[in-house]
Amino acid sequence: MLEIKTYLRDAFCFMLKACNAMHVMKITWGLPQ
């Protein structure tokens, strides 16, 4: 059970980081150079 919780937590952290990175990329590419 503990292993599953750890896996879910890591997956959730990865999803958050990925979403945050996508958001930053959108802002970066959205701004005029």
C-alpha positions as CSV (number, residue, x, y, z in Angstrom):
1,M,0.0,0.0,0.0
2,L,2.8,2.3,0.9
3,E,4.5,1.7,-2.5
4,I,1.3,2.6,-4.3
5,K,1.0,5.9,-2.4
6,T,4.6,6.8,-3.1
7,Y,4.0,6.0,-6.8
8,L,0.9,8.2,-6.9
9,R,2.6,11.0,-5.1
10,D,5.6,10.9,-7.6
11,A,3.2,10.7,-10.5
12,F,1.2,13.7,-9.2
13,C,4.4,15.7,-8.7
14,F,5.5,14.9,-12.2
15,M,2.1,16.0,-13.6
16,L,2.3,19.2,-11.7
17,K,5.9,19.9,-12.9
18,A,4.9,19.1,-16.5
19,C,1.8,21.4,-16.4
20,N,3.9,24.2,-14.8
21,A,6.5,23.8,-17.6
22,M,3.9,23.8,-20.3
23,H,2.4,27.0,-18.7
24,V,5.8,28.7,-18.7
25,M,6.5,27.6,-22.3
26,K,3.2,29.1,-23.4
27,I,4.0,32.4,-21.7
28,T,7.6,32.4,-23.1
29,W,6.5,31.7,-26.7
30,G,3.5,34.0,-26.4
31,L,5.6,37.0,-25.7
32,P,7.1,39.0,-28.6
33,Q,10.9,38.6,-28.8
